[in-house]
Amino acid sequence: MIRGLYTAASGMVAESIRTDATANNLANVNTAGFKKDVAVNREFEALLLHRINDGNDTPAIGPLGRGTEIDEIATIQTQGVMHATNNDFDLAIEGKGFFAVETPNGVRYTRNGTFSKNIVGDLVTSEGYQVLGQNGPIRITGNKMTVGDDGRILMDGIETGQLQVVEFADEKQLTKEGASLYIAADGAQNQQATGRVCQGFTEGSNVNVVAEMVNLINGYRAYETNSKAVQSQDQMLEKAVTEVGRV
């Protein structure tokens, strides 16, 4: 019975974490460039039960599960829907790739191309971080900025630089840091992105509201089921202590 309590409780903990991930997805459904998270389960190693006291023959009864846990929170990097904004500073990547930006904690990567021009003329994110080019921060020096599919930047028709748009062979080397930013693992190697830069567009999140609401309902039901299992185990344990133990 004690084992049953822990098994059911592990399910409650796992579903709680899954619900948090789903709720975060729903909260960011309108965040440009947001990629949804999925909680991946891992089963604790099962026990193989055998019958005993059957002489030399001990046939197997079958495996006994010992609960579950969240193995990882995986980020799904599928393409979001493109939204036209007609703003020259808004950029999106069609296909693979990330914009590189300079933050106080170092270089970070993002799919959120909702950029603007700050007071000194730098191209910056909504948080004020500088957008990086191949040779440093992008400085807007003209009246008209044009960005090509390959990230080349023209100011009033004159090429002045190129956006630093990179991709990673293993996107699991990227970890969410908040504010639509990713941090690369130590030693992670990047390369020139194969995606196409689209000016005057932003990429919407890849969250499907209906699917996430279904996941939220399923998670609640699974949590409730495990909760009832804990209550049942607790009631049986109480009877074992107060009634069976008295005999």
C-alpha positions in Angstrom: 0.0 0.0 0.0 2.9 2.4 0.8 4.3 1.6 -2.7 0.9 2.4 -4.2 0.8 5.8 -2.5 4.2 6.7 -4.0 3.2 5.4 -7.5 0.0 7.5 -7.6 1.7 10.5 -6.1 4.4 10.4 -8.8 1.6 10.6 -11.4 0.2 13.7 -9.7 3.6 15.4 -9.7 4.1 14.6 -13.4 0.7 15.8 -14.4 1.2 19.0 -12.4 4.4 19.8 -14.3 2.7 18.9 -17.6 -0.2 21.3 -16.8 2.3 24.1 -16.0 3.9 23.6 -19.5 0.5 23.6 -21.2 -0.6 26.7 -19.3 2.6 28.5 -20.4 1.9 27.5 -24.0 -1.5 29.0 -23.8 -0.2 32.2 -22.1 2.2 32.7 -25.0 -0.2 32.0 -27.9 0.1 35.6 -29.1 3.9 35.9 -28.5 5.8 36.2 -31.8 8.2 33.4 -32.5 7.2 31.4 -29.4 7.7 27.6 -29.6 5.5 25.3 -27.5 6.8 23.0 -24.9 5.9 19.3 -24.4 6.4 17.4 -21.1 7.9 14.0 -21.9 7.3 11.2 -19.4 9.7 8.5 -18.3 8.6 5.4 -16.4 10.5 4.3 -13.3 12.2 0.9 -13.8 9.5 -1.8 -13.4 9.8 -4.8 -11.2 9.3 -8.3 -12.6 7.2 -10.3 -10.1 7.5 -14.1 -9.7 5.4 -16.6 -7.7 7.1 -18.1 -4.8 6.7 -21.3 -2.7 6.0 -23.3 -5.9 9.0 -25.6 -5.5 11.7 -25.2 -8.2 9.2 -23.6 -10.6 8.8 -19.8 -10.1 6.7 -18.6 -13.0 6.7 -14.9 -13.8 3.5 -13.0 -12.9 4.4 -9.9 -14.9 5.9 -6.4 -14.5 4.9 -4.1 -11.7 5.1 -0.4 -12.5 6.7 1.9 -9.9 5.4 5.3 -11.1 6.5 8.0 -13.6 8.4 11.2 -13.8 8.9 14.0 -16.3 12.1 13.2 -18.2 12.4 16.5 -20.0 10.5 19.5 -21.2 11.0 19.4 -25.0 10.6 22.4 -27.2 8.8 21.8 -30.6 10.5 24.0 -33.2 7.9 23.8 -35.9 7.2 26.8 -38.1 4.6 29.4 -36.9 2.2 31.3 -39.1 3.6 34.4 -40.9 1.8 37.7 -40.2 2.3 40.7 -42.5 2.9 43.9 -40.5 4.2 46.2 -43.3 6.8 47.4 -40.8 10.3 47.5 -42.3 11.9 46.7 -38.9 9.8 43.5 -38.4 11.6 40.4 -39.5 10.7 36.7 -39.6 12.5 33.5 -40.6 10.8 31.1 -42.9 12.5 27.7 -42.2 15.3 27.0 -39.8 17.3 29.7 -38.1 17.6 32.2 -35.2 18.4 35.8 -34.9 21.5 36.6 -32.7 21.1 39.4 -30.2 23.4 40.9 -27.6 22.2 40.9 -24.0 24.0 41.8 -20.8 24.6 38.1 -20.2 26.1 37.5 -23.6 24.8 36.4 -27.1 21.3 34.9 -27.1 19.1 33.6 -29.9 15.5 34.3 -30.8 12.8 33.7 -33.4 10.9 36.8 -32.3 11.7 39.4 -35.0 9.5 42.2 -33.6 12.4 44.7 -33.8 12.5 48.5 -33.7 15.0 51.4 -33.9 16.3 52.8 -30.6 17.3 56.4 -29.9 20.9 55.9 -31.1 19.9 54.1 -34.3 20.5 50.5 -33.3 18.1 47.8 -34.4 16.9 46.3 -31.1 14.4 43.7 -29.7 11.3 44.7 -27.7 13.5 44.3 -24.6 16.1 46.7 -26.0 18.8 44.1 -26.9 20.9 44.9 -29.9 20.3 42.7 -33.0 23.6 41.4 -34.3 25.0 41.3 -37.8 28.1 39.5 -39.1 30.3 42.4 -37.9 28.5 43.5 -34.7 25.2 45.3 -33.8 23.1 46.5 -36.7 23.1 50.3 -37.0 20.4 52.0 -39.0 22.1 54.9 -40.8 19.6 55.7 -43.6 16.0 56.5 -44.1 15.0 53.2 -45.7 16.2 49.8 -44.5 15.8 46.9 -46.9 16.6 43.3 -45.9 17.1 40.5 -48.4 16.1 36.9 -48.2 19.7 36.0 -47.2 19.8 38.7 -44.5 21.8 41.3 -46.4 21.0 44.8 -45.2 20.7 47.8 -47.5 20.4 51.4 -46.3 18.9 53.7 -48.9 20.0 51.1 -51.5 23.6 50.7 -50.3 24.6 47.4 -48.7 25.9 48.0 -45.2 25.9 44.6 -43.6 24.2 41.3 -43.1 22.2 39.9 -40.3 23.7 37.1 -38.1 21.1 34.4 -38.7 22.3 31.0 -37.5 21.0 27.5 -37.0 22.1 24.5 -34.9 22.4 20.9 -36.1 21.0 19.8 -32.7 18.4 22.2 -31.5 18.3 20.4 -28.2 21.5 22.4 -27.4 19.3 25.5 -27.0 17.5 26.2 -23.7 14.8 28.7 -23.2 15.8 31.6 -21.0 12.7 33.7 -21.1 11.6 36.8 -23.1 11.7 34.7 -26.3 15.4 34.1 -25.9 17.5 30.9 -26.1 20.9 30.2 -24.6 23.2 27.8 -26.4 25.0 25.0 -24.5 28.7 25.3 -24.0 30.5 24.1 -27.1 27.4 24.2 -29.3 28.4 24.9 -32.9 26.2 27.1 -35.1 26.2 27.6 -38.8 24.7 30.0 -41.4 21.0 29.4 -41.4 19.2 27.8 -44.3 16.0 29.7 -43.6 14.8 32.7 -45.5 14.5 36.2 -43.9 11.1 37.9 -44.6 11.0 41.6 -44.1 7.7 43.2 -42.9 6.5 40.0 -41.3 6.5 38.4 -37.8 6.2 34.7 -37.1 3.3 33.7 -34.8 3.6 31.1 -32.1 3.2 27.5 -33.1 0.7 26.9 -30.3 -2.7 25.3 -31.3 -5.2 26.7 -28.8 -7.7 23.9 -29.2 -5.1 21.1 -28.9 -3.6 22.8 -25.8 -7.1 23.1 -24.2 -7.6 19.4 -24.8 -4.2 18.6 -23.2 -5.2 20.8 -20.3 -8.4 18.8 -19.8 -6.7 15.4 -20.2 -4.0 16.5 -17.7 -6.6 17.5 -15.1 -8.4 14.2 -15.5 -5.2 12.2 -15.1 -4.3 14.3 -12.0 -7.8 13.6 -10.6 -7.5 9.9 -11.2 -4.1 9.7 -9.5 -5.5 11.8 -6.6 -8.4 9.3 -6.1 -5.9 6.5 -6.2 -4.0 8.2 -3.4 -7.2 8.6 -1.4 -8.1 4.9 -1.9 -4.6 3.7 -0.8 -4.8 6.0 2.3 -8.2 4.6 3.3 -6.9 1.0 2.9 -3.9 1.9 5.0 -6.1 3.4 7.7 -8.2 0.2 7.8 -5.1 -2.0 8.0 -3.8 0.1 11.0 -7.1 0.6 12.9 -9.0 -2.7 12.1 -6.7 -5.4 10.9 -4.0 -4.4 13.4 -6.4 -4.5 16.3 -7.2 -8.2 15.5 
